[in-house]
């Protein structure tokens, strides 16, 4: 299980998700359910690709979310 960040897209009619511990691992979806399914798949593909290319898989570090 990986920490992810999900937020509304620029238009406010869909979602964007990213996995901060996996550089470049992000996706989008029109609904909450779709974006969650998509980020799960994106994480799996990212990790499979890293293994295939002999690259290290970063640890999942805690993410702080707040307002500043």
Secondary structure, DSSP 8 states (H G I E B T S, - for coil): ----EEEE-TTSSSEEEE-TTSTT-EEEESSHHHHHHHHHHHHHHHHHHHHHTT--------------
